[in-house]
Amino acid sequence: MLDLLNAQLEKLHAHPFYAGRLPRSVASTAEFAARVPLLSRAEFVAEMARPGYGAFAPQVPPVRVHLTPMGASLVPILHSAADLRAIETACGQHLDACGIGPGDVCMVTFGYHLFVAGLFYQTQMEARGVACIPHGPGETERAAQVARQCGVTVLAGNPSHALKLIEAGCPVPRVFFAGGEPFSGNEALYARVRAAMPGTLLIDSYSLSECLPVARTFPGGSGVHVFDELLYAEVIDPDTGAPLPEGERGELVLTHLQKTLQPLVRYRTGDLTVLERTAPVHGRRVSLPRVVFGRVDAMVKIKGVKVYPSELKSVLLGVSGATGAYRLVVGTKASGGDHLTLRVEGAPTDMDVIAERFKRQTLIHADAIEALDKLGEGPLVEDNRRQTA
């Protein structure tokens, strides 16, 4: 990995955006983290908003331009021919690992309008000799009929929509590529898909439009494994920017290792995850065992532990009776210390599951968990400690 990082540093040393920011080489990944500044999404968006894309002006002609929403802006994501070939090569190795190749028929039910996934899956399949049906989302009955007519063996799409396709008579695929919603992190949805596709190889994935692809399920691995020939992944403390040890949750930071247009170095994704290094799994050694479970947002420290409010969405995924709405209420115990109440909207059937998931996710226990018919308007975190201090 260090060789790949240094090769990229050497290439980008004179890049208009990075000139004066990057060393030519580093002796270790620790030195890389210490000497190379973090890049925020706001900085990236601001540069792309300048005439001609500012310092990210393409140095070779782009052959594909995606437009991705970032805040109030639609930001162009540029790919050169070399960028697309690198993506296709990496994804092709994943398709090989999944036993997908000529003779397979893939139906893509992801969207194609702005949403990058549709064309992304289509091109990687076609590059490996797989017949591809670019159907897009919706029209369930027709899609199921097309899948039967064409003998679909590989399906790529939203898991909830895939379940409807199976109910409508779509053949059970040999391999299913999931995306567009939490999948392996949503135990209930994953179980429903497994029941509907009992013999299917289920692939979860994580990507960003500006970093495509990031990670996927590889046969024999756990979680999703990073395409570390394309990206160097770190996890940092979102508050301090300091690198975190393996196994600690924090913000994912990515560095392109091959991209020629819009190369990003130490790019803050804003996504919360946990990173682990593993024995090689089809050549990849970096895993996100729980994929991504929240966004870096208004962090609050409770009982001495950093809690990110959006990460709690994963606690309620698939819990029967819960609407998914929640609020943390933090107060002070009479004896001192923090008192934490988790309020959940709806009528959840298993509060013990919520309590166990909450502790596993945040590493602290809730002093009380309350179910309310309606939470009403209000913040995700109601911090009353300031009022009692």
C-alpha positions as CSV (number, residue, x, y, z in Angstrom):
1,M,0.0,0.0,0.0
2,L,2.8,2.4,0.8
3,D,4.2,2.0,-2.7
4,L,0.8,2.9,-4.2
5,L,0.5,5.9,-2.0
6,N,4.0,7.2,-2.8
7,A,3.3,6.7,-6.6
8,Q,0.2,8.8,-6.3
9,L,1.9,11.4,-4.2
10,E,4.7,11.7,-6.8
11,K,2.1,12.1,-9.6
12,L,0.0,14.7,-7.7
13,H,2.9,16.7,-6.3
14,A,2.6,19.2,-9.1
15,H,-1.2,18.9,-9.6
16,P,-2.8,22.4,-9.7
17,F,-5.0,21.6,-6.7
18,Y,-2.4,19.9,-4.6
19,A,0.8,21.9,-5.4
20,G,2.5,22.8,-2.2
21,R,0.2,20.6,-0.1
22,L,1.7,17.2,-0.6
23,P,5.1,15.6,0.1
24,R,6.7,13.7,-2.8
25,S,6.8,10.6,-0.6
26,V,6.3,9.3,2.9
27,A,8.1,6.6,4.9
28,S,4.9,5.2,6.5
29,T,1.2,5.5,6.5
30,A,1.5,7.3,9.9
31,E,3.6,9.9,8.2
32,F,1.1,10.1,5.4
33,A,-1.7,10.9,8.0
34,A,0.6,13.4,9.7
35,R,1.8,15.3,6.7
36,V,-1.1,15.2,4.3
37,P,-4.1,17.5,5.1
38,L,-7.7,16.3,5.1
39,L,-9.9,17.4,2.2
40,S,-13.5,18.3,3.0
41,R,-16.5,17.8,0.7
42,A,-17.1,21.6,1.0
43,E,-13.6,22.3,-0.4
44,F,-14.2,19.9,-3.2
45,V,-17.6,21.4,-4.1
46,A,-16.2,24.9,-4.0
47,E,-13.3,24.1,-6.3
48,M,-15.7,22.4,-8.8
49,A,-17.9,25.5,-8.8
50,R,-15.1,27.7,-10.1
51,P,-15.0,28.4,-13.9
52,G,-13.7,25.4,-15.7
53,Y,-13.7,23.4,-12.5
54,G,-10.9,25.4,-11.1
55,A,-7.8,23.4,-10.1
56,F,-9.6,20.2,-11.0
57,A,-9.9,21.3,-14.6
58,P,-9.5,18.0,-16.6
59,Q,-5.9,17.4,-17.7
60,V,-7.1,14.9,-20.3
61,P,-10.6,14.9,-22.0
62,P,-13.3,13.2,-19.8
63,V,-15.3,10.5,-21.5
64,R,-18.1,10.4,-18.9
65,V,-19.6,13.1,-16.7
66,H,-21.9,12.1,-13.9
67,L,-23.8,14.8,-12.0
68,T,-24.3,14.1,-8.3
69,P,-26.3,16.1,-5.8
70,M,-24.1,17.6,-3.0
71,G,-26.0,20.0,-0.9
72,A,-27.7,22.6,-3.1
73,S,-25.3,21.8,-6.0
74,L,-25.2,19.3,-8.8
75,V,-21.5,18.5,-9.0
76,P,-19.9,17.0,-12.1
77,I,-17.9,13.9,-11.5
78,L,-15.4,13.4,-14.3
79,H,-14.0,10.1,-15.6
80,S,-11.2,9.6,-18.2
81,A,-11.0,6.5,-20.3
82,A,-8.2,5.3,-18.0
83,D,-10.4,5.9,-15.0
84,L,-13.2,3.8,-16.4
85,R,-10.8,1.0,-17.4
86,A,-9.4,0.9,-13.8
87,I,-12.9,0.6,-12.4
88,E,-13.9,-2.1,-14.9
89,T,-10.7,-4.1,-14.1
90,A,-11.3,-4.0,-10.3
91,C,-15.0,-4.8,-10.7
92,G,-14.1,-7.5,-13.2
93,Q,-12.0,-9.3,-10.6
94,H,-14.9,-9.1,-8.2
95,L,-17.2,-10.6,-10.9
96,D,-14.6,-13.4,-11.4
97,A,-14.7,-14.1,-7.6
98,C,-18.5,-14.4,-7.8
99,G,-18.3,-16.7,-10.7
100,I,-20.0,-14.3,-13.1
101,G,-19.0,-14.2,-16.8
102,P,-20.0,-14.8,-20.4
103,G,-23.3,-16.7,-20.5
104,D,-24.8,-14.8,-17.5
105,V,-27.6,-12.4,-18.0
106,C,-27.8,-9.4,-15.6
107,M,-30.9,-7.2,-15.2
108,V,-30.1,-3.8,-13.7
109,T,-33.0,-2.2,-11.9
110,F,-31.0,0.7,-10.4
111,G,-31.8,4.2,-11.8
112,Y,-30.0,5.8,-14.7
113,H,-31.0,9.4,-14.3
114,L,-28.3,11.1,-12.2
115,F,-28.1,8.0,-9.9
116,V,-24.7,6.5,-10.9
117,A,-25.4,2.9,-10.1
118,G,-27.4,1.9,-13.2
119,L,-24.7,2.7,-15.7
120,F,-22.0,1.6,-13.3
121,Y,-23.3,-1.9,-13.1
122,Q,-24.2,-2.1,-16.8
123,T,-20.7,-1.2,-18.0
124,Q,-18.8,-3.5,-15.6
125,M,-21.0,-6.4,-16.6
126,E,-20.6,-5.7,-20.3
127,A,-16.8,-5.4,-20.0
128,R,-16.7,-8.9,-18.6
129,G,-18.9,-10.3,-21.4
130,V,-22.1,-10.5,-19.4
131,A,-25.4,-9.8,-21.3
132,C,-27.0,-6.8,-19.6
133,I,-30.6,-5.6,-19.5
134,P,-30.7,-1.9,-18.5
135,H,-34.3,-2.0,-17.2
136,G,-34.2,0.6,-14.4
137,P,-36.5,0.8,-11.4
138,G,-40.3,0.4,-11.2
139,E,-42.7,-1.5,-13.5
140,T,-42.4,-4.6,-11.4
141,E,-44.7,-6.9,-13.4
142,R,-43.0,-6.0,-16.7
143,A,-39.5,-6.4,-15.2
144,A,-40.4,-9.8,-13.9
145,Q,-41.7,-10.8,-17.3
146,V,-38.5,-9.6,-19.0
147,A,-36.4,-11.5,-16.5
148,R,-38.2,-14.7,-17.2
149,Q,-38.1,-14.1,-20.9
150,C,-34.4,-13.4,-21.0
151,G,-33.3,-16.0,-18.4
152,V,-31.8,-13.5,-15.9
153,T,-29.1,-15.1,-13.6
154,V,-27.8,-11.9,-12.0
155,L,-29.9,-9.1,-10.5
156,A,-28.7,-5.7,-9.4
157,G,-31.0,-3.3,-7.6
158,N,-32.7,-2.1,-4.5
159,P,-33.4,-5.0,-2.0
160,S,-37.0,-4.0,-1.3
161,H,-37.7,-3.8,-5.1
162,A,-36.0,-7.1,-5.6
163,L,-38.4,-8.8,-3.2
164,K,-41.3,-7.4,-5.2
165,L,-39.7,-8.8,-8.4
166,I,-39.5,-12.3,-6.9
167,E,-43.1,-12.1,-5.7
168,A,-44.1,-11.1,-9.3
169,G,-42.3,-14.2,-10.7
170,C,-38.8,-13.0,-11.5
171,P,-36.5,-16.0,-11.5
172,V,-34.4,-16.3,-8.3
173,P,-30.9,-15.0,-9.4
174,R,-27.7,-16.9,-8.8
175,V,-26.1,-13.6,-7.6
176,F,-27.9,-10.5,-6.3
177,F,-26.1,-7.1,-6.0
178,A,-27.9,-4.9,-3.4
179,G,-27.7,-1.2,-3.1
180,G,-29.7,2.0,-2.5
181,E,-30.6,1.2,1.1
182,P,-29.0,-0.5,4.1
183,F,-28.8,-4.2,3.4
184,S,-26.5,-6.4,5.5
185,G,-26.8,-3.9,8.3
186,N,-30.6,-4.2,8.3
187,E,-31.1,-7.7,9.8
188,A,-34.8,-7.9,9.0
189,L,-34.5,-6.9,5.4
190,Y,-31.5,-9.1,4.9
191,A,-33.4,-12.1,6.4
192,R,-36.4,-11.4,4.0
193,V,-34.1,-11.4,1.0
194,R,-32.3,-14.5,2.2
195,A,-35.6,-16.3,2.6
196,A,-36.7,-15.2,-0.9
197,M,-33.4,-16.1,-2.5
198,P,-32.2,-19.1,-0.4
199,G,-29.4,-20.2,-2.7
200,T,-28.3,-16.8,-4.0
201,L,-24.9,-15.2,-3.4
202,L,-25.9,-11.9,-1.8
203,I,-23.6,-9.0,-2.4
204,D,-23.7,-5.8,-0.3
205,S,-21.8,-2.7,-1.5
206,Y,-20.8,0.8,-0.6
207,S,-19.8,3.5,-3.0
208,L,-19.8,7.3,-3.5
209,S,-20.2,9.0,-6.8
210,E,-16.9,10.7,-6.3
211,C,-15.2,7.4,-5.2
212,L,-16.5,4.5,-7.3
213,P,-16.5,1.7,-6.2
214,V,-15.4,1.7,-2.6
215,A,-16.2,-1.8,-1.2
216,R,-18.2,-4.9,-1.7
217,T,-19.0,-8.3,-0.2
218,F,-16.4,-10.8,-1.4
219,P,-17.1,-14.6,-1.2
220,G,-15.3,-15.8,2.0
221,G,-15.0,-12.4,3.5
222,S,-17.0,-10.5,6.1
223,G,-18.7,-7.1,5.8
224,V,-17.5,-5.3,2.6
225,H,-13.9,-5.4,1.5
226,V,-12.4,-2.2,0.1
227,F,-11.0,-2.2,-3.4
228,D,-7.6,-1.3,-2.1
229,E,-6.0,-1.2,-5.5
230,L,-8.2,1.8,-6.2
231,L,-8.5,3.4,-2.7
232,Y,-6.6,3.8,0.5
233,A,-9.0,3.9,3.4
234,E,-8.5,5.4,6.9
235,V,-10.9,6.1,9.8
236,I,-10.4,9.3,11.8
237,D,-11.9,10.9,14.8
238,P,-14.4,13.3,13.2
239,D,-13.8,15.9,16.0
240,T,-10.0,16.0,16.0
241,G,-9.1,14.5,12.6
242,A,-6.7,12.1,14.3
243,P,-6.4,8.6,12.9
244,L,-8.2,5.9,14.9
245,P,-7.1,2.3,15.6
246,E,-8.7,-0.6,13.9
247,G,-12.1,-1.5,15.3
248,E,-13.0,2.0,16.5
249,R,-15.9,3.8,14.9
250,G,-15.2,7.1,13.2
251,E,-15.3,8.9,9.9
252,L,-14.1,7.2,6.7
253,V,-11.4,9.0,4.8
254,L,-10.5,7.9,1.2
255,T,-7.5,8.5,-1.1
256,H,-7.6,7.7,-4.8
257,L,-4.7,5.6,-5.9
258,Q,-5.2,5.5,-9.6
259,K,-7.8,8.2,-10.6
260,T,-6.5,10.7,-13.2
261,L,-9.4,13.2,-13.2
262,Q,-10.5,14.7,-9.8
263,P,-8.1,12.7,-7.7
264,L,-9.1,13.0,-4.1
265,V,-6.5,12.7,-1.3
266,R,-7.6,12.1,2.3
267,Y,-11.2,12.9,1.4
268,R,-13.6,13.1,4.3
269,T,-16.7,11.1,3.3
270,G,-18.8,12.1,6.3
271,D,-19.7,8.5,6.8
272,L,-19.4,6.6,10.0
273,T,-17.9,3.1,9.9
274,V,-15.4,0.7,11.5
275,L,-12.3,-0.5,9.6
276,E,-10.4,-3.8,10.1
277,R,-7.5,-5.3,8.3
278,T,-7.9,-9.0,7.5
279,A,-6.1,-11.9,5.9
280,P,-6.3,-11.5,2.1
281,V,-9.8,-12.1,0.7
282,H,-9.4,-12.3,-3.1
283,G,-6.4,-10.1,-2.6
284,R,-8.1,-7.4,-0.5
285,R,-7.1,-6.9,3.1
286,V,-9.2,-4.0,4.3
287,S,-12.8,-4.6,5.5
288,L,-15.7,-2.4,6.7
289,P,-17.3,-5.2,8.8
290,R,-20.5,-3.2,9.5
291,V,-20.4,-1.2,6.2
292,V,-21.6,2.4,6.9
293,F,-24.1,3.0,9.8
294,G,-24.5,6.8,10.0
295,R,-23.3,10.2,9.1
296,V,-20.9,12.5,10.9
297,D,-23.2,15.1,12.4
298,A,-23.7,17.0,15.6
299,M,-21.7,14.7,17.9
300,V,-22.7,14.7,21.6
301,K,-20.6,13.2,24.4
302,I,-22.7,11.1,26.8
303,K,-21.2,9.2,29.7
304,G,-17.8,10.1,28.3
305,V,-18.5,8.4,24.9
306,K,-19.0,10.2,21.6
307,V,-22.4,9.5,20.1
308,Y,-23.4,10.5,16.6
309,P,-27.2,10.9,16.5
310,S,-27.6,9.6,12.9
311,E,-25.9,6.3,13.7
312,L,-28.9,5.3,15.8
313,K,-31.0,4.8,12.6
314,S,-29.3,1.4,12.4
315,V,-30.5,0.5,15.9
316,L,-34.2,0.6,14.7
317,L,-33.8,-1.0,11.3
318,G,-36.3,-3.8,10.9
319,V,-37.7,-3.5,14.5
320,S,-41.4,-4.4,14.2
321,G,-43.7,-1.6,15.3
322,A,-41.1,1.1,15.3
323,T,-41.5,3.9,12.7
324,G,-37.8,4.7,12.7
325,A,-38.1,8.0,14.4
326,Y,-36.2,8.6,17.7
327,R,-34.8,11.1,20.1
328,L,-32.1,11.0,22.7
329,V,-32.8,12.9,25.9
330,V,-29.8,13.6,28.1
331,G,-30.1,14.8,31.7
332,T,-28.2,14.7,34.9
333,K,-28.7,12.1,37.6
334,A,-29.3,13.2,41.2
335,S,-26.1,11.5,42.2
336,G,-24.2,13.1,39.3
337,G,-23.3,11.7,35.9
338,D,-25.4,11.5,32.7
339,H,-28.9,10.0,32.5
340,L,-29.8,8.9,29.0
341,T,-33.3,8.2,27.7
342,L,-34.0,6.8,24.2
343,R,-37.4,7.7,23.0
344,V,-38.8,5.7,20.1
345,E,-41.8,6.5,18.0
346,G,-44.4,3.7,17.5
347,A,-45.1,0.5,19.3
348,P,-42.0,-1.6,19.0
349,T,-42.5,-5.3,19.9
350,D,-39.1,-6.0,21.3
351,M,-37.6,-3.3,23.5
352,D,-34.8,-5.8,24.6
353,V,-33.6,-5.9,21.0
354,I,-33.4,-2.1,20.9
355,A,-31.5,-2.0,24.2
356,E,-29.0,-4.6,23.0
357,R,-28.5,-2.9,19.7
358,F,-28.1,0.5,21.2
359,K,-25.4,-0.7,23.6
360,R,-23.6,-2.5,20.8
361,Q,-23.7,0.5,18.5
362,T,-22.8,3.3,21.0
363,L,-20.9,1.3,23.6
364,I,-23.1,2.7,26.4
365,H,-26.4,1.6,27.8
366,A,-29.6,3.7,27.8
367,D,-31.0,4.3,31.3
368,A,-34.5,4.2,29.9
369,I,-36.2,3.4,26.6
370,E,-39.6,4.8,26.1
371,A,-42.1,4.2,23.2
372,L,-44.4,7.1,22.2
373,D,-47.2,7.1,19.7
374,K,-45.8,10.3,18.2
375,L,-42.5,12.1,18.9
376,G,-43.5,15.4,17.4
377,E,-41.2,18.1,16.1
378,G,-37.8,18.5,17.7
379,P,-34.1,17.8,17.5
380,L,-32.5,14.3,17.5
381,V,-30.8,15.2,20.8
382,E,-32.4,17.0,23.6
383,D,-29.6,17.9,26.0
384,N,-30.9,19.1,29.3
385,R,-27.6,19.0,31.1
386,R,-26.9,22.7,30.3
387,Q,-30.1,23.6,32.1
388,T,-29.1,21.7,35.3
389,A,-25.4,22.6,35.4
